[in-house]
Amino acid sequence: MVLYLLNCALFNAFFVYRTLNTNKKVKYKNFLHEVGRSWISEVKNRSESNSDDLQLPEKQTTPRGPKQEPPGRFQNTQTFKNC
């Protein structure tokens, strides 16, 4: 389902591109290749520029209160007699 929706979005982008650029005759397959190359180069550039900034966040602990039993949990217990 996700791939179908992605394909619909890409086809809509292709249709808009062809509508706005009437002087260029681009095929859908070539358009998809250019979009893929663009995404890959963008990810590469982003990873190269942020390689020094990539650090894992420090482990943060959540303060916890002492463990307490809920009130009334054992008040209504019945004693079972051997049958």
PyMOL Python script that loads the backbone (N, CA, C, O; Angstrom):
from pymol import cmd

cmd.read_pdbstr("""\
ATOM      1  N   MET A   1       0.824  -1.181   0.000  1.00  0.00           N
ATOM      2  CA  MET A   1       0.000   0.000   0.000  1.00  0.00           C
ATOM      3  C   MET A   1       0.884   1.266   0.000  1.00  0.00           C
ATOM      4  O   MET A   1       0.604   2.235  -0.705  1.00  0.00           O
ATOM      5  N   VAL A   2       1.935   1.227   0.794  1.00  0.00           N
ATOM      6  CA  VAL A   2       2.828   2.386   0.879  1.00  0.00           C
ATOM      7  C   VAL A   2       3.506   2.643  -0.461  1.00  0.00           C
ATOM      8  O   VAL A   2       3.622   3.789  -0.896  1.00  0.00           O
ATOM      9  N   LEU A   3       3.951   1.573  -1.112  1.00  0.00           N
ATOM     10  CA  LEU A   3       4.613   1.734  -2.405  1.00  0.00           C
ATOM     11  C   LEU A   3       3.642   2.261  -3.459  1.00  0.00           C
ATOM     12  O   LEU A   3       4.028   3.048  -4.324  1.00  0.00           O
ATOM     13  N   TYR A   4       2.394   1.830  -3.389  1.00  0.00           N
ATOM     14  CA  TYR A   4       1.385   2.326  -4.317  1.00  0.00           C
ATOM     15  C   TYR A   4       1.184   3.831  -4.127  1.00  0.00           C
ATOM     16  O   TYR A   4       1.129   4.583  -5.100  1.00  0.00           O
ATOM     17  N   LEU A   5       1.073   4.264  -2.866  1.00  0.00           N
ATOM     18  CA  LEU A   5       0.881   5.692  -2.590  1.00  0.00           C
ATOM     19  C   LEU A   5       2.112   6.508  -2.996  1.00  0.00           C
ATOM     20  O   LEU A   5       1.987   7.627  -3.493  1.00  0.00           O
ATOM     21  N   LEU A   6       3.290   5.942  -2.783  1.00  0.00           N
ATOM     22  CA  LEU A   6       4.515   6.626  -3.205  1.00  0.00           C
ATOM     23  C   LEU A   6       4.554   6.760  -4.720  1.00  0.00           C
ATOM     24  O   LEU A   6       4.945   7.802  -5.246  1.00  0.00           O
ATOM     25  N   ASN A   7       4.147   5.702  -5.425  1.00  0.00           N
ATOM     26  CA  ASN A   7       4.116   5.743  -6.880  1.00  0.00           C
ATOM     27  C   ASN A   7       3.102   6.782  -7.363  1.00  0.00           C
ATOM     28  O   ASN A   7       3.366   7.497  -8.329  1.00  0.00           O
ATOM     29  N   CYS A   8       1.954   6.871  -6.705  1.00  0.00           N
ATOM     30  CA  CYS A   8       0.948   7.886  -7.075  1.00  0.00           C
ATOM     31  C   CYS A   8       1.514   9.290  -6.891  1.00  0.00           C
ATOM     32  O   CYS A   8       1.320  10.157  -7.742  1.00  0.00           O
ATOM     33  N   ALA A   9       2.211   9.513  -5.781  1.00  0.00           N
ATOM     34  CA  ALA A   9       2.796  10.830  -5.521  1.00  0.00           C
ATOM     35  C   ALA A   9       3.861  11.169  -6.570  1.00  0.00           C
ATOM     36  O   ALA A   9       3.933  12.301  -7.048  1.00  0.00           O
ATOM     37  N   LEU A  10       4.677  10.187  -6.917  1.00  0.00           N
ATOM     38  CA  LEU A  10       5.715  10.425  -7.927  1.00  0.00           C
ATOM     39  C   LEU A  10       5.099  10.690  -9.304  1.00  0.00           C
ATOM     40  O   LEU A  10       5.581  11.546 -10.046  1.00  0.00           O
ATOM     41  N   PHE A  11       4.045   9.965  -9.641  1.00  0.00           N
ATOM     42  CA  PHE A  11       3.409  10.203 -10.928  1.00  0.00           C
ATOM     43  C   PHE A  11       2.777  11.592 -10.977  1.00  0.00           C
ATOM     44  O   PHE A  11       2.844  12.276 -11.999  1.00  0.00           O
ATOM     45  N   ASN A  12       2.160  12.007  -9.863  1.00  0.00           N
ATOM     46  CA  ASN A  12       1.589  13.355  -9.811  1.00  0.00           C
ATOM     47  C   ASN A  12       2.682  14.412  -9.962  1.00  0.00           C
ATOM     48  O   ASN A  12       2.479  15.425 -10.632  1.00  0.00           O
ATOM     49  N   ALA A  13       3.835  14.180  -9.343  1.00  0.00           N
ATOM     50  CA  ALA A  13       4.956  15.115  -9.477  1.00  0.00           C
ATOM     51  C   ALA A  13       5.444  15.148 -10.919  1.00  0.00           C
ATOM     52  O   ALA A  13       5.774  16.212 -11.444  1.00  0.00           O
ATOM     53  N   PHE A  14       5.491  13.981 -11.558  1.00  0.00           N
ATOM     54  CA  PHE A  14       5.898  13.901 -12.956  1.00  0.00           C
ATOM     55  C   PHE A  14       4.913  14.668 -13.848  1.00  0.00           C
ATOM     56  O   PHE A  14       5.325  15.389 -14.756  1.00  0.00           O
ATOM     57  N   PHE A  15       3.638  14.510 -13.588  1.00  0.00           N
ATOM     58  CA  PHE A  15       2.624  15.198 -14.384  1.00  0.00           C
ATOM     59  C   PHE A  15       2.753  16.713 -14.233  1.00  0.00           C
ATOM     60  O   PHE A  15       2.659  17.448 -15.216  1.00  0.00           O
ATOM     61  N   VAL A  16       2.967  17.176 -13.008  1.00  0.00           N
ATOM     62  CA  VAL A  16       3.144  18.618 -12.775  1.00  0.00           C
ATOM     63  C   VAL A  16       4.418  19.103 -13.464  1.00  0.00           C
ATOM     64  O   VAL A  16       4.424  20.170 -14.077  1.00  0.00           O
ATOM     65  N   TYR A  17       5.492  18.327 -13.367  1.00  0.00           N
ATOM     66  CA  TYR A  17       6.763  18.694 -14.008  1.00  0.00           C
ATOM     67  C   TYR A  17       6.587  18.837 -15.512  1.00  0.00           C
ATOM     68  O   TYR A  17       7.057  19.812 -16.099  1.00  0.00           O
ATOM     69  N   ARG A  18       5.911  17.872 -16.146  1.00  0.00           N
ATOM     70  CA  ARG A  18       5.694  17.937 -17.595  1.00  0.00           C
ATOM     71  C   ARG A  18       4.782  19.094 -17.975  1.00  0.00           C
ATOM     72  O   ARG A  18       4.948  19.696 -19.036  1.00  0.00           O
ATOM     73  N   THR A  19       3.816  19.408 -17.110  1.00  0.00           N
ATOM     74  CA  THR A  19       2.914  20.525 -17.390  1.00  0.00           C
ATOM     75  C   THR A  19       3.654  21.852 -17.336  1.00  0.00           C
ATOM     76  O   THR A  19       3.417  22.733 -18.162  1.00  0.00           O
ATOM     77  N   LEU A  20       4.548  21.997 -16.367  1.00  0.00           N
ATOM     78  CA  LEU A  20       5.285  23.253 -16.210  1.00  0.00           C
ATOM     79  C   LEU A  20       6.439  23.382 -17.200  1.00  0.00           C
ATOM     80  O   LEU A  20       6.813  24.494 -17.570  1.00  0.00           O
ATOM     81  N   ASN A  21       7.002  22.265 -17.627  1.00  0.00           N
ATOM     82  CA  ASN A  21       8.135  22.277 -18.564  1.00  0.00           C
ATOM     83  C   ASN A  21       7.696  21.655 -19.882  1.00  0.00           C
ATOM     84  O   ASN A  21       8.047  20.517 -20.192  1.00  0.00           O
ATOM     85  N   THR A  22       6.934  22.405 -20.645  1.00  0.00           N
ATOM     86  CA  THR A  22       6.402  21.864 -21.901  1.00  0.00           C
ATOM     87  C   THR A  22       7.471  21.698 -22.975  1.00  0.00           C
ATOM     88  O   THR A  22       7.290  20.928 -23.917  1.00  0.00           O
ATOM     89  N   ASN A  23       8.589  22.419 -22.837  1.00  0.00           N
ATOM     90  CA  ASN A  23       9.635  22.320 -23.859  1.00  0.00           C
ATOM     91  C   ASN A  23      10.515  21.085 -23.670  1.00  0.00           C
ATOM     92  O   ASN A  23      11.274  20.739 -24.575  1.00  0.00           O
ATOM     93  N   LYS A  24      10.437  20.410 -22.522  1.00  0.00           N
ATOM     94  CA  LYS A  24      11.244  19.215 -22.266  1.00  0.00           C
ATOM     95  C   LYS A  24      10.375  17.974 -22.431  1.00  0.00           C
ATOM     96  O   LYS A  24       9.268  17.899 -21.897  1.00  0.00           O
ATOM     97  N   LYS A  25      10.884  17.020 -23.165  1.00  0.00           N
ATOM     98  CA  LYS A  25      10.199  15.735 -23.343  1.00  0.00           C
ATOM     99  C   LYS A  25      10.893  14.702 -22.461  1.00  0.00           C
ATOM    100  O   LYS A  25      11.901  14.118 -22.860  1.00  0.00           O
ATOM    101  N   VAL A  26      10.367  14.483 -21.291  1.00  0.00           N
ATOM    102  CA  VAL A  26      10.965  13.558 -20.332  1.00  0.00           C
ATOM    103  C   VAL A  26      10.026  12.363 -20.182  1.00  0.00           C
ATOM    104  O   VAL A  26       8.811  12.521 -20.069  1.00  0.00           O
ATOM    105  N   LYS A  27      10.609  11.168 -20.182  1.00  0.00           N
ATOM    106  CA  LYS A  27       9.821   9.965 -19.957  1.00  0.00           C
ATOM    107  C   LYS A  27       9.727   9.705 -18.459  1.00  0.00           C
ATOM    108  O   LYS A  27      10.578  10.134 -17.680  1.00  0.00           O
ATOM    109  N   TYR A  28       8.679   8.996 -18.078  1.00  0.00           N
ATOM    110  CA  TYR A  28       8.422   8.720 -16.649  1.00  0.00           C
ATOM    111  C   TYR A  28       9.580   7.955 -16.009  1.00  0.00           C
ATOM    112  O   TYR A  28       9.981   8.264 -14.887  1.00  0.00           O
ATOM    113  N   LYS A  29      10.114   6.967 -16.711  1.00  0.00           N
ATOM    114  CA  LYS A  29      11.222   6.174 -16.173  1.00  0.00           C
ATOM    115  C   LYS A  29      12.450   7.040 -15.929  1.00  0.00           C
ATOM    116  O   LYS A  29      13.104   6.900 -14.895  1.00  0.00           O
ATOM    117  N   ASN A  30      12.770   7.923 -16.851  1.00  0.00           N
ATOM    118  CA  ASN A  30      13.909   8.831 -16.668  1.00  0.00           C
ATOM    119  C   ASN A  30      13.659   9.799 -15.515  1.00  0.00           C
ATOM    120  O   ASN A  30      14.574  10.132 -14.764  1.00  0.00           O
ATOM    121  N   PHE A  31      12.422  10.242 -15.385  1.00  0.00           N
ATOM    122  CA  PHE A  31      12.065  11.128 -14.275  1.00  0.00           C
ATOM    123  C   PHE A  31      12.296  10.424 -12.936  1.00  0.00           C
ATOM    124  O   PHE A  31      12.840  11.013 -12.002  1.00  0.00           O
ATOM    125  N   LEU A  32      11.872   9.147 -12.850  1.00  0.00           N
ATOM    126  CA  LEU A  32      12.063   8.387 -11.605  1.00  0.00           C
ATOM    127  C   LEU A  32      13.546   8.208 -11.293  1.00  0.00           C
ATOM    128  O   LEU A  32      13.946   8.296 -10.132  1.00  0.00           O
ATOM    129  N   HIS A  33      14.365   7.959 -12.314  1.00  0.00           N
ATOM    130  CA  HIS A  33      15.805   7.816 -12.089  1.00  0.00           C
ATOM    131  C   HIS A  33      16.411   9.117 -11.572  1.00  0.00           C
ATOM    132  O   HIS A  33      17.252   9.101 -10.673  1.00  0.00           O
ATOM    133  N   GLU A  34      15.992  10.224 -12.133  1.00  0.00           N
ATOM    134  CA  GLU A  34      16.524  11.513 -11.678  1.00  0.00           C
ATOM    135  C   GLU A  34      16.087  11.826 -10.250  1.00  0.00           C
ATOM    136  O   GLU A  34      16.873  12.355  -9.463  1.00  0.00           O
ATOM    137  N   VAL A  35      14.866  11.511  -9.917  1.00  0.00           N
ATOM    138  CA  VAL A  35      14.393  11.722  -8.538  1.00  0.00           C
ATOM    139  C   VAL A  35      15.196  10.853  -7.582  1.00  0.00           C
ATOM    140  O   VAL A  35      15.611  11.319  -6.521  1.00  0.00           O
ATOM    141  N   GLY A  36      15.420   9.587  -7.950  1.00  0.00           N
ATOM    142  CA  GLY A  36      16.216   8.693  -7.101  1.00  0.00           C
ATOM    143  C   GLY A  36      17.637   9.187  -6.919  1.00  0.00           C
ATOM    144  O   GLY A  36      18.165   9.174  -5.806  1.00  0.00           O
ATOM    145  N   ARG A  37      18.256   9.620  -7.996  1.00  0.00           N
ATOM    146  CA  ARG A  37      19.621  10.173  -7.898  1.00  0.00           C
ATOM    147  C   ARG A  37      19.645  11.412  -7.013  1.00  0.00           C
ATOM    148  O   ARG A  37      20.577  11.610  -6.234  1.00  0.00           O
ATOM    149  N   SER A  38      18.637  12.227  -7.136  1.00  0.00           N
ATOM    150  CA  SER A  38      18.558  13.440  -6.333  1.00  0.00           C
ATOM    151  C   SER A  38      18.444  13.102  -4.851  1.00  0.00           C
ATOM    152  O   SER A  38      19.118  13.709  -4.019  1.00  0.00           O
ATOM    153  N   TRP A  39      17.588  12.127  -4.521  1.00  0.00           N
ATOM    154  CA  TRP A  39      17.425  11.730  -3.117  1.00  0.00           C
ATOM    155  C   TRP A  39      18.716  11.137  -2.562  1.00  0.00           C
ATOM    156  O   TRP A  39      19.097  11.429  -1.428  1.00  0.00           O
ATOM    157  N   ILE A  40      19.388  10.310  -3.351  1.00  0.00           N
ATOM    158  CA  ILE A  40      20.623   9.683  -2.886  1.00  0.00           C
ATOM    159  C   ILE A  40      21.706  10.732  -2.655  1.00  0.00           C
ATOM    160  O   ILE A  40      22.395  10.693  -1.635  1.00  0.00           O
ATOM    161  N   SER A  41      21.864  11.670  -3.591  1.00  0.00           N
ATOM    162  CA  SER A  41      22.894  12.690  -3.420  1.00  0.00           C
ATOM    163  C   SER A  41      22.570  13.598  -2.238  1.00  0.00           C
ATOM    164  O   SER A  41      23.478  14.065  -1.550  1.00  0.00           O
ATOM    165  N   GLU A  42      21.301  13.849  -1.998  1.00  0.00           N
ATOM    166  CA  GLU A  42      20.922  14.675  -0.848  1.00  0.00           C
ATOM    167  C   GLU A  42      21.268  13.978   0.461  1.00  0.00           C
ATOM    168  O   GLU A  42      21.758  14.616   1.393  1.00  0.00           O
ATOM    169  N   VAL A  43      21.018  12.679   0.536  1.00  0.00           N
ATOM    170  CA  VAL A  43      21.344  11.921   1.746  1.00  0.00           C
ATOM    171  C   VAL A  43      22.852  11.865   1.940  1.00  0.00           C
ATOM    172  O   VAL A  43      23.337  12.006   3.063  1.00  0.00           O
ATOM    173  N   LYS A  44      23.599  11.661   0.853  1.00  0.00           N
ATOM    174  CA  LYS A  44      25.070  11.637   0.959  1.00  0.00           C
ATOM    175  C   LYS A  44      25.598  12.970   1.460  1.00  0.00           C
ATOM    176  O   LYS A  44      26.436  13.008   2.361  1.00  0.00           O
ATOM    177  N   ASN A  45      25.116  14.061   0.883  1.00  0.00           N
ATOM    178  CA  ASN A  45      25.581  15.386   1.299  1.00  0.00           C
ATOM    179  C   ASN A  45      25.232  15.655   2.747  1.00  0.00           C
ATOM    180  O   ASN A  45      26.029  16.235   3.485  1.00  0.00           O
ATOM    181  N   ARG A  46      24.060  15.243   3.151  1.00  0.00           N
ATOM    182  CA  ARG A  46      23.636  15.478   4.524  1.00  0.00           C
ATOM    183  C   ARG A  46      24.485  14.665   5.493  1.00  0.00           C
ATOM    184  O   ARG A  46      24.864  15.161   6.554  1.00  0.00           O
ATOM    185  N   SER A  47      24.790  13.408   5.132  1.00  0.00           N
ATOM    186  CA  SER A  47      25.583  12.567   6.026  1.00  0.00           C
ATOM    187  C   SER A  47      27.034  13.034   6.086  1.00  0.00           C
ATOM    188  O   SER A  47      27.665  12.932   7.138  1.00  0.00           O
ATOM    189  N   GLU A  48      27.579  13.546   4.975  1.00  0.00           N
ATOM    190  CA  GLU A  48      28.956  14.041   4.985  1.00  0.00           C
ATOM    191  C   GLU A  48      29.078  15.320   5.803  1.00  0.00           C
ATOM    192  O   GLU A  48      30.063  15.505   6.518  1.00  0.00           O
ATOM    193  N   SER A  49      28.097  16.195   5.707  1.00  0.00           N
ATOM    194  CA  SER A  49      28.183  17.460   6.433  1.00  0.00           C
ATOM    195  C   SER A  49      27.903  17.281   7.917  1.00  0.00           C
ATOM    196  O   SER A  49      28.381  18.070   8.732  1.00  0.00           O
ATOM    197  N   ASN A  50      27.136  16.258   8.281  1.00  0.00           N
ATOM    198  CA  ASN A  50      26.791  16.055   9.681  1.00  0.00           C
ATOM    199  C   ASN A  50      27.545  14.903  10.317  1.00  0.00           C
ATOM    200  O   ASN A  50      27.164  14.455  11.398  1.00  0.00           O
ATOM    201  N   SER A  51      28.597  14.409   9.691  1.00  0.00           N
ATOM    202  CA  SER A  51      29.305  13.250  10.232  1.00  0.00           C
ATOM    203  C   SER A  51      29.946  13.574  11.581  1.00  0.00           C
ATOM    204  O   SER A  51      30.038  12.694  12.437  1.00  0.00           O
ATOM    205  N   ASP A  52      30.389  14.805  11.788  1.00  0.00           N
ATOM    206  CA  ASP A  52      30.977  15.178  13.066  1.00  0.00           C
ATOM    207  C   ASP A  52      29.908  15.422  14.120  1.00  0.00           C
ATOM    208  O   ASP A  52      30.167  15.297  15.317  1.00  0.00           O
ATOM    209  N   ASP A  53      28.716  15.768  13.677  1.00  0.00           N
ATOM    210  CA  ASP A  53      27.652  16.098  14.614  1.00  0.00           C
ATOM    211  C   ASP A  53      26.872  14.883  15.081  1.00  0.00           C
ATOM    212  O   ASP A  53      26.075  14.983  16.014  1.00  0.00           O
ATOM    213  N   LEU A  54      27.087  13.729  14.444  1.00  0.00           N
ATOM    214  CA  LEU A  54      26.315  12.554  14.804  1.00  0.00           C
ATOM    215  C   LEU A  54      26.842  11.965  16.097  1.00  0.00           C
ATOM    216  O   LEU A  54      27.908  11.350  16.125  1.00  0.00           O
ATOM    217  N   GLN A  55      26.097  12.157  17.152  1.00  0.00           N
ATOM    218  CA  GLN A  55      26.454  11.600  18.440  1.00  0.00           C
ATOM    219  C   GLN A  55      25.185  11.069  19.081  1.00  0.00           C
ATOM    220  O   GLN A  55      24.105  11.643  18.944  1.00  0.00           O
ATOM    221  N   LEU A  56      25.346   9.963  19.781  1.00  0.00           N
ATOM    222  CA  LEU A  56      24.194   9.416  20.470  1.00  0.00           C
ATOM    223  C   LEU A  56      23.872  10.283  21.682  1.00  0.00           C
ATOM    224  O   LEU A  56      24.780  10.770  22.356  1.00  0.00           O
ATOM    225  N   PRO A  57      22.610  10.476  21.958  1.00  0.00           N
ATOM    226  CA  PRO A  57      22.273  11.269  23.143  1.00  0.00           C
ATOM    227  C   PRO A  57      22.674  10.519  24.405  1.00  0.00           C
ATOM    228  O   PRO A  57      22.698   9.289  24.436  1.00  0.00           O
ATOM    229  N   GLU A  58      22.985  11.276  25.431  1.00  0.00           N
ATOM    230  CA  GLU A  58      23.365  10.662  26.694  1.00  0.00           C
ATOM    231  C   GLU A  58      22.168   9.923  27.270  1.00  0.00           C
ATOM    232  O   GLU A  58      21.019  10.345  27.135  1.00  0.00           O
ATOM    233  N   LYS A  59      22.478   8.809  27.914  1.00  0.00           N
ATOM    234  CA  LYS A  59      21.409   8.008  28.499  1.00  0.00           C
ATOM    235  C   LYS A  59      20.832   8.752  29.689  1.00  0.00           C
ATOM    236  O   LYS A  59      21.544   9.135  30.618  1.00  0.00           O
ATOM    237  N   GLN A  60      19.547   8.940  29.636  1.00  0.00           N
ATOM    238  CA  GLN A  60      18.871   9.637  30.725  1.00  0.00           C
ATOM    239  C   GLN A  60      18.020   8.629  31.479  1.00  0.00           C
ATOM    240  O   GLN A  60      17.313   7.816  30.883  1.00  0.00           O
ATOM    241  N   THR A  61      18.102   8.697  32.771  1.00  0.00           N
ATOM    242  CA  THR A  61      17.293   7.796  33.583  1.00  0.00           C
ATOM    243  C   THR A  61      16.081   8.547  34.102  1.00  0.00           C
ATOM    244  O   THR A  61      16.125   9.751  34.352  1.00  0.00           O
ATOM    245  N   THR A  62      15.026   7.817  34.253  1.00  0.00           N
ATOM    246  CA  THR A  62      13.791   8.394  34.770  1.00  0.00           C
ATOM    247  C   THR A  62      13.741   8.146  36.263  1.00  0.00           C
ATOM    248  O   THR A  62      13.865   7.003  36.701  1.00  0.00           O
ATOM    249  N   PRO A  63      13.560   9.201  37.058  1.00  0.00           N
ATOM    250  CA  PRO A  63      13.472   8.977  38.505  1.00  0.00           C
ATOM    251  C   PRO A  63      12.200   8.198  38.831  1.00  0.00           C
ATOM    252  O   PRO A  63      11.117   8.488  38.323  1.00  0.00           O
ATOM    253  N   ARG A  64      12.366   7.222  39.678  1.00  0.00           N
ATOM    254  CA  ARG A  64      11.225   6.400  40.073  1.00  0.00           C
ATOM    255  C   ARG A  64      11.050   6.471  41.579  1.00  0.00           C
ATOM    256  O   ARG A  64      12.011   6.520  42.347  1.00  0.00           O
ATOM    257  N   GLY A  65       9.809   6.476  41.960  1.00  0.00           N
ATOM    258  CA  GLY A  65       9.496   6.483  43.381  1.00  0.00           C
ATOM    259  C   GLY A  65       9.603   5.087  43.964  1.00  0.00           C
ATOM    260  O   GLY A  65       9.764   4.118  43.221  1.00  0.00           O
ATOM    261  N   PRO A  66       9.515   4.967  45.280  1.00  0.00           N
ATOM    262  CA  PRO A  66       9.586   3.645  45.898  1.00  0.00           C
ATOM    263  C   PRO A  66       8.368   2.809  45.503  1.00  0.00           C
ATOM    264  O   PRO A  66       7.274   3.338  45.309  1.00  0.00           O
ATOM    265  N   LYS A  67       8.574   1.514  45.389  1.00  0.00           N
ATOM    266  CA  LYS A  67       7.483   0.633  45.013  1.00  0.00           C
ATOM    267  C   LYS A  67       6.541   0.466  46.192  1.00  0.00           C
ATOM    268  O   LYS A  67       6.949   0.106  47.297  1.00  0.00           O
ATOM    269  N   GLN A  68       5.279   0.735  45.929  1.00  0.00           N
ATOM    270  CA  GLN A  68       4.265   0.617  46.989  1.00  0.00           C
ATOM    271  C   GLN A  68       3.103  -0.201  46.444  1.00  0.00           C
ATOM    272  O   GLN A  68       2.748  -0.095  45.270  1.00  0.00           O
ATOM    273  N   GLU A  69       2.527  -1.004  47.300  1.00  0.00           N
ATOM    274  CA  GLU A  69       1.353  -1.765  46.915  1.00  0.00           C
ATOM    275  C   GLU A  69       0.143  -0.836  46.914  1.00  0.00           C
ATOM    276  O   GLU A  69       0.045   0.047  47.766  1.00  0.00           O
ATOM    277  N   PRO A  70      -0.770  -1.019  45.980  1.00  0.00           N
ATOM    278  CA  PRO A  70      -1.966  -0.190  45.980  1.00  0.00           C
ATOM    279  C   PRO A  70      -2.777  -0.416  47.250  1.00  0.00           C
ATOM    280  O   PRO A  70      -2.827  -1.535  47.759  1.00  0.00           O
ATOM    281  N   PRO A  71      -3.412   0.631  47.766  1.00  0.00           N
ATOM    282  CA  PRO A  71      -4.187   0.464  49.006  1.00  0.00           C
ATOM    283  C   PRO A  71      -5.370  -0.475  48.776  1.00  0.00           C
ATOM    284  O   PRO A  71      -6.037  -0.424  47.743  1.00  0.00           O
ATOM    285  N   GLY A  72      -5.607  -1.330  49.765  1.00  0.00           N
ATOM    286  CA  GLY A  72      -6.762  -2.210  49.721  1.00  0.00           C
ATOM    287  C   GLY A  72      -6.575  -3.454  48.881  1.00  0.00           C
ATOM    288  O   GLY A  72      -7.535  -4.190  48.653  1.00  0.00           O
ATOM    289  N   ARG A  73      -5.399  -3.700  48.429  1.00  0.00           N
ATOM    290  CA  ARG A  73      -5.196  -4.855  47.553  1.00  0.00           C
ATOM    291  C   ARG A  73      -5.383  -6.179  48.287  1.00  0.00           C
ATOM    292  O   ARG A  73      -5.970  -7.115  47.745  1.00  0.00           O
ATOM    293  N   PHE A  74      -4.892  -6.255  49.499  1.00  0.00           N
ATOM    294  CA  PHE A  74      -4.974  -7.504  50.245  1.00  0.00           C
ATOM    295  C   PHE A  74      -6.018  -7.459  51.347  1.00  0.00           C
ATOM    296  O   PHE A  74      -6.028  -8.360  52.185  1.00  0.00           O
ATOM    297  N   GLN A  75      -6.880  -6.482  51.397  1.00  0.00           N
ATOM    298  CA  GLN A  75      -7.858  -6.366  52.455  1.00  0.00           C
ATOM    299  C   GLN A  75      -9.023  -7.362  52.286  1.00  0.00           C
ATOM    300  O   GLN A  75      -9.570  -7.835  53.282  1.00  0.00           O
ATOM    301  N   ASN A  76      -9.398  -7.676  51.069  1.00  0.00           N
ATOM    302  CA  ASN A  76     -10.568  -8.516  50.836  1.00  0.00           C
ATOM    303  C   ASN A  76     -10.201  -9.971  50.515  1.00  0.00           C
ATOM    304  O   ASN A  76     -10.988 -10.691  49.900  1.00  0.00           O
ATOM    305  N   THR A  77      -9.027 -10.389  50.926  1.00  0.00           N
ATOM    306  CA  THR A  77      -8.655 -11.774  50.654  1.00  0.00           C
ATOM    307  C   THR A  77      -9.381 -12.687  51.626  1.00  0.00           C
ATOM    308  O   THR A  77      -9.550 -12.361  52.801  1.00  0.00           O
ATOM    309  N   GLN A  78      -9.801 -13.813  51.127  1.00  0.00           N
ATOM    310  CA  GLN A  78     -10.517 -14.778  51.961  1.00  0.00           C
ATOM    311  C   GLN A  78      -9.579 -15.923  52.290  1.00  0.00           C
ATOM    312  O   GLN A  78      -8.698 -16.280  51.507  1.00  0.00           O
ATOM    313  N   THR A  79      -9.787 -16.479  53.452  1.00  0.00           N
ATOM    314  CA  THR A  79      -9.014 -17.628  53.860  1.00  0.00           C
ATOM    315  C   THR A  79      -9.756 -18.867  53.404  1.00  0.00           C
ATOM    316  O   THR A  79     -10.919 -19.064  53.758  1.00  0.00           O
ATOM    317  N   PHE A  80      -9.111 -19.684  52.640  1.00  0.00           N
ATOM    318  CA  PHE A  80      -9.744 -20.902  52.154  1.00  0.00           C
ATOM    319  C   PHE A  80      -9.467 -22.042  53.133  1.00  0.00           C
ATOM    320  O   PHE A  80      -8.342 -22.235  53.593  1.00  0.00           O
ATOM    321  N   LYS A  81     -10.514 -22.779  53.430  1.00  0.00           N
ATOM    322  CA  LYS A  81     -10.368 -23.924  54.324  1.00  0.00           C
ATOM    323  C   LYS A  81     -10.213 -25.184  53.484  1.00  0.00           C
ATOM    324  O   LYS A  81     -10.738 -25.277  52.374  1.00  0.00           O
ATOM    325  N   ASN A  82      -9.512 -26.114  54.009  1.00  0.00           N
ATOM    326  CA  ASN A  82      -9.358 -27.393  53.310  1.00  0.00           C
ATOM    327  C   ASN A  82     -10.709 -28.087  53.249  1.00  0.00           C
ATOM    328  O   ASN A  82     -11.412 -28.142  54.259  1.00  0.00           O
ATOM    329  N   CYS A  83     -11.083 -28.605  52.121  1.00  0.00           N
ATOM    330  CA  CYS A  83     -12.372 -29.283  51.963  1.00  0.00           C
ATOM    331  C   CYS A  83     -12.295 -30.717  52.368  1.00  0.00           C
ATOM    332  O   CYS A  83     -13.294 -31.433  52.297  1.00  0.00           O
TER     333      CYS A  83
END
""", "prot")
cmd.dss("prot")
cmd.show_as("cartoon", "prot")
cmd.util.cbc("prot")
cmd.orient("prot")
